[in-house]
Amino acid sequence: WFSSRIMLNMRDRVREELWFNAQVMQQAGLWLEQNQDAEQFFLTVECFDPHEPWFVPEHYRRLYDQSDGQDQVISPYWEVPDLEPELVQRTRANYSGLVTMCDRWFGYLVESLRTQGRLDDTLVIVASDHGHSLWERRGYIGKRGYPSDPEVAHVPLLIRNPRGLGAGTVSDAWVQHHDISATILEAAGVQPPDPIAGRSFLATAFEGGPPIRDHVTIGWGSAMTVVTERWWFNCKVDGRGAFLHDRARDDPFAENLAEDEPGTVRELFEVGKADGDGTFPEYLLAQASSAADAPGCSPILAPEAGRRMDR
């Protein structure tokens, strides 16, 4: 039923500019035009894509997979260790094609800023809320907080400073999503009326300032992940089911070292707990004991993909 509804929603997309991300960027460009005389402005654009089911115009998909055959809609949110290689290839090609399409239409928005004469006085920030596992390990396709993977948690953050500071450079500073709002406020010279959890990385990114963090903590449903320079630690919020991976190894996720490093597990659990103000909500603790993982969304399978996976 769900897959049929997806197909129904796609039936009118006969031209590229009718795709969701294209429409959003066009409307954002229109907003800029309508507000071109504003002395100051703040605009947040949420284009949703690249998001499953990863429908994309064929010419974008063919940049990454030129084979013919029926397109597949697949994001099962479970581990499928024997998935057929051509299905993995097509799924990744659809995803990559949609990323490329989003990049092209984000370029439309940047050109809108340039046309309105605002590009050189506007701070532009691009970020994603999460990534997606595409069969890189454990035979898993989907997104979840437990077990957690860098493909989901380590997301892009691109910033264009209107003064050209940091242009062409890559920063290895540890930052989290709620640091973005703190950074925007500092850049705009706005003092928040109440304390906020985020920390501005403006000086770190553009002025050679000191790092604002030595780790990041990621909360996802009933699970948490703590990442340091050395370790990737993941467990339920009640402390059970620990995964500990050594990021210094060539293949960090090949082995779970939790039993070999109990002291490190305890230390990183306390670090993550402290970042949550020292406690976890009761409903998350209850969820941790009853759910096998911390999934992201509902499964999406085209009928044909489902039949092939059941073989």
C-alpha positions in Angstrom: 0.0 0.0 0.0 2.7 2.4 1.0 4.8 1.8 -2.1 1.7 2.3 -4.3 1.1 5.7 -2.7 4.7 6.7 -3.3 4.3 5.8 -7.0 1.0 7.7 -7.1 2.6 10.8 -5.7 5.3 10.7 -8.4 3.1 10.4 -11.4 3.1 14.1 -12.3 6.9 14.5 -12.2 7.5 14.7 -15.9 10.0 17.5 -15.7 13.0 18.0 -13.4 11.7 21.2 -11.9 8.7 19.4 -10.5 10.8 17.3 -8.1 10.5 18.3 -4.4 14.0 19.6 -4.0 13.8 21.7 -7.2 10.4 23.2 -6.2 11.8 24.1 -2.7 14.9 25.8 -4.1 12.8 27.7 -6.7 10.5 29.0 -4.0 13.4 30.0 -1.8 14.8 31.9 -4.8 11.5 33.6 -5.2 11.5 34.6 -1.5 14.9 36.2 -1.9 13.6 38.2 -4.9 10.5 39.3 -3.0 12.7 40.4 0.0 15.6 41.8 -1.9 15.2 45.2 -0.3 15.3 43.9 3.3 18.2 45.3 5.3 18.6 42.0 7.1 17.1 38.5 6.6 17.2 35.0 7.9 16.1 32.1 5.7 15.9 28.4 6.6 15.4 26.1 3.7 14.5 22.4 4.2 14.4 20.5 1.0 13.9 17.0 2.6 15.9 15.3 -0.2 18.0 13.3 -0.6 15.6 11.1 1.2 14.2 7.6 0.5 12.5 6.5 -1.7 15.3 8.2 -3.8 13.3 8.7 -6.9 15.4 10.8 -9.3 15.3 11.7 -13.0 17.0 9.0 -15.0 19.8 11.1 -16.3 21.1 11.7 -12.7 20.9 8.0 -11.9 22.8 7.1 -15.1 25.7 9.1 -13.9 26.3 6.3 -11.4 24.6 3.2 -12.9 24.1 3.0 -16.7 22.5 -0.4 -16.6 18.9 -0.9 -17.8 16.2 -2.6 -15.8 13.4 -1.8 -13.4 14.1 0.8 -10.7 13.8 -0.5 -7.2 12.4 1.3 -4.1 14.2 -0.2 -1.1 15.0 0.9 2.4 14.1 -2.2 4.5 15.5 -1.0 7.9 16.8 -4.4 8.6 19.9 -6.5 7.9 19.9 -8.3 4.6 23.2 -10.0 4.3 22.5 -11.7 0.9 21.1 -8.8 -1.1 21.7 -9.1 -4.8 24.6 -6.9 -6.0 22.7 -5.2 -8.8 20.0 -4.2 -6.3 22.6 -2.6 -4.1 24.2 -0.9 -7.1 20.9 0.6 -8.3 19.9 1.7 -4.8 23.3 3.5 -4.3 23.0 5.0 -7.8 19.6 6.4 -7.1 20.8 7.9 -3.8 23.9 9.4 -5.4 21.9 10.7 -8.3 19.5 12.5 -5.9 22.5 14.0 -4.0 23.8 15.3 -7.3 20.4 16.7 -8.2 20.1 18.5 -4.8 23.6 19.9 -5.4 22.5 21.3 -8.8 19.4 22.9 -7.4 21.2 24.3 -4.4 23.4 26.0 -7.0 20.2 27.6 -8.3 19.7 29.1 -4.8 23.3 30.3 -4.6 22.8 32.0 -8.0 19.6 33.6 -6.7 21.7 35.1 -3.9 24.2 36.3 -6.4 21.6 37.8 -8.7 20.0 39.7 -5.8 23.4 41.0 -4.8 23.3 39.3 -1.4 25.9 36.5 -1.8 28.8 38.7 -0.5 27.0 39.8 2.7 25.2 36.5 3.5 26.5 33.6 5.7 25.5 30.4 3.9 25.3 27.1 5.9 24.5 23.7 4.5 23.9 20.7 6.8 22.1 17.4 6.9 20.2 16.0 9.8 21.5 12.4 9.3 22.9 10.1 6.6 21.8 6.7 5.5 23.5 3.2 5.6 23.6 1.7 2.2 24.9 -1.8 2.9 28.3 -0.7 3.9 28.4 -3.0 6.9 26.3 -5.6 8.7 24.3 -6.0 5.5 22.1 -3.1 6.7 20.1 -0.5 4.7 18.4 2.2 6.6 19.2 4.5 9.5 19.2 3.8 13.2 20.7 4.7 16.5 21.7 1.2 17.5 24.0 -0.2 16.3 25.1 3.2 15.0 27.3 3.8 12.0 29.3 6.8 10.7 27.3 6.8 7.5 24.3 8.0 9.5 25.9 10.1 12.2 28.8 11.9 10.5 27.0 14.4 8.3 28.1 17.2 5.9 28.5 20.8 7.2 29.5 23.3 4.6 29.8 27.0 5.4 30.5 30.0 3.1 31.7 33.0 5.0 30.9 36.2 3.1 34.3 37.6 3.9 36.0 34.6 2.3 37.4 33.4 5.6 38.4 29.7 5.5 37.7 29.4 1.8 38.8 26.1 0.4 39.8 24.6 3.8 38.5 21.6 5.7 38.2 21.7 9.5 38.4 18.6 11.7 36.8 20.4 14.7 34.2 18.5 16.7 30.8 20.1 16.4 27.1 19.1 16.8 23.9 20.3 15.3 22.9 22.6 18.1 26.2 24.4 17.8 25.0 25.8 14.4 22.3 28.0 16.1 24.9 29.3 18.5 27.3 30.1 15.7 24.6 31.9 13.7 23.7 34.0 16.7 27.3 35.1 17.3 27.8 35.8 13.6 24.7 38.1 13.7 25.7 39.8 16.9 22.7 38.5 18.7 22.9 37.6 22.4 20.4 34.8 23.3 18.0 35.9 26.1 18.4 32.5 27.8 21.3 30.0 28.0 21.4 27.6 25.1 23.1 24.2 24.8 25.0 24.9 21.6 28.5 26.4 21.5 29.6 28.8 18.7 32.4 27.5 16.5 32.8 30.8 14.6 36.3 31.4 16.0 37.3 27.8 15.6 36.2 27.6 11.9 37.3 31.0 10.7 39.9 32.5 13.1 42.1 29.6 14.1 40.5 29.5 17.6 40.6 26.6 20.0 38.3 23.6 19.6 34.9 23.8 21.4 34.6 20.1 22.0 36.8 17.0 22.4 33.9 14.6 21.7 30.4 14.5 20.3 27.4 12.7 21.8 24.5 11.6 19.6 21.1 10.7 21.0 18.8 8.6 18.8 15.7 7.2 20.4 16.7 4.7 23.1 20.4 4.7 22.2 23.3 7.0 22.4 26.7 7.3 20.7 29.8 9.0 22.0 32.7 9.6 19.5 36.1 10.8 20.5 39.4 11.0 18.6 40.1 7.3 19.5 36.7 5.6 20.2 33.3 5.1 18.7 31.0 4.0 21.6 27.4 3.0 21.3 24.9 1.5 23.7 21.3 1.7 24.9 20.6 4.5 27.3 20.3 2.0 30.2 23.9 1.0 29.5 23.2 -2.4 28.0 24.5 -3.8 24.7 27.7 -1.8 24.4 29.6 -1.5 21.1 33.1 -0.1 21.3 35.2 0.4 18.2 38.8 1.7 17.9 38.8 4.5 15.3 42.6 4.2 15.0 42.4 0.8 13.4 42.3 0.3 9.6 38.8 -1.2 9.9 37.4 0.2 13.1 34.1 -1.5 12.9 35.4 -5.0 12.3 35.6 -5.9 16.0 33.6 -4.9 19.1 36.0 -4.3 21.9 33.5 -3.6 24.7 34.3 -6.7 26.6 38.1 -6.0 26.3 37.8 -2.4 27.5 35.2 -2.3 30.3 36.8 0.8 31.8 36.6 2.7 28.6 32.9 1.6 28.2 32.1 2.9 31.7 33.9 6.2 31.1 32.3 6.9 27.8 28.8 6.0 29.1 29.3 8.6 31.9 30.4 11.2 29.3 27.3 10.6 27.2 25.1 10.6 30.3 26.6 13.9 31.5 25.8 15.5 28.2 22.2 14.5 28.8 22.2 16.5 32.0 23.1 13.4 34.0 19.9 11.4 33.5 17.6 9.9 30.8 13.8 10.2 30.6 11.9 7.2 32.0 10.2 6.5 28.7 13.5 6.1 26.9 14.8 3.8 29.6 11.6 1.7 29.2 12.0 1.8 25.4 15.6 0.6 25.7 14.6 -2.6 27.5 11.9 -3.4 25.1 13.2 -2.5 21.6 15.9 -4.4 19.8 17.3 -1.3 18.1 16.5 2.4 17.6 15.2 2.6 14.1 14.8 5.8 12.0 11.7 5.3 9.8 9.3 2.7 8.4 10.5 0.2 5.9 10.1 1.1 2.2 10.0 -1.7 -0.3 8.7 -1.9 -3.8 6.7 -5.1 -4.5 9.4 -6.3 -6.9 12.2 -5.6 -4.5 10.4 -7.4 -1.7 9.9 -10.5 -3.9 13.6 -10.5 -4.7 14.6 -10.2 -1.1 12.4 -13.1 -0.1 14.1 -15.5 -2.4 
